[in-house]
Amino acid sequence: MALPAALSGRLTLPVVCSPMFISSGPELVIAQCQAGVIGSFPALNARPASLLGDWLDRINEETAAHAAAHPDAVVAPFAVNQIVHRTNDRLEHDMAVIVEHRVPIVITSLGARPEINDAVHSYGGIVLHDVISNEFAHKAIEKGADGIIAVAAGAGGHAGTQSPFALVQEIREWFDGPLLLSGAIAHGRSILAAQAAGADFAYIGSAFLSTAEATAAPGYKRMIVDSTAKDIVYSNLFTGVHGNYLRGSIEAAGLDPDNLPVSDPTTMNFGSGGLGEAKAWRDIWGAGQGIGAIKDNLTVAELVAAFRTQYEQARHALGDRTSSVGTLERSA
């Protein structure tokens, strides 16, 4: 199956940047698109709701102006994330704004609903739905999603527990459409590995949290750079959905990361931003296991340039390795 034009063209790398609650705003999305990777933000980040249309106008205007001023530049499209859960009391309003602005890509989470997909398809947009299992992938496609985001073990924020190799393999057995892989991807060689595993794109979030354009708190950015995979804690306490969070932020909230209670999934709430006094993502900071690769606070342009260099180096190294394997096979 051919990839939709919104995904296959106008990219410098096969990367879609994941929407990060609180931390993704117009500055980050514009910088990502101008760097040639698909930028995104959660609709809920635009507060109050009336701000959403202004954000979309700004992103469209500034990316168009950049493309006009730099005709040889690669400017990627953008995406908006919708939490499709019954507790999101802004869903209807935000979808109306998305349709009005003809947002090219919509990322849906925590629920697959045909009417959302139909609304996006009405103007020619595409829908990518994030899942943590093959079962949920089937449901998403059956209900009209165009592509799948496989959220594997190690992904930042809400994440699954399955190996990326197992999850991609199961989905690829029946689905030949757009497939993105999420889970501890923070280096160019990991982008290449996602493709080698069977995905079309890498889905990257945590690596962008420490960039200059992200609206994450300064302490959050420092903690991303200073932390490694051992500093990630998996819990459903903060939103009712299991996710990965920075140990240091949990400790700063006065909680013991090694003895967190288990939340009742029926208390899941995305209308007020989380459960309990310590709020995700204001106080409890999400991050994936790949952050050990992040060594400095860079701009988006610098980070994407580093990814491109690492990606090309990995491609060449892989070619050398496969050549060596061929030599061994011939001599055996």
Secondary structure, 3 states (H helix, E strand, C coil): CCCCHHHHCCCCCCEEECCCCCCCCHHHHHHHHHCCCEEEEEHHHCCCCCHHHHHHHHHHHHHHHHHHHCCCCCCCCEEEEEECCCCCCCHHHHHHHHHHCCCCEEEEECCCCHHHHHHHHCCCCEEEEEECCHHHHHHHHHCCCCEEEEECCCCCEECCCCCHHHHHHHHHCCCCCCEEEECCCCCHHHHHHHHHHCCCEEEECHHHCCCCCCCCCHHHHHHHHHCCHHHEEEECCCCCCCEEEEHHHHHHCCCCCCCCCCCCHHHCCCCCCCCCCCCECCCECECCHHHHHCCCCCCHHHHHHHHHHHHHHHHHHHHHHHHHHHHHHHHC
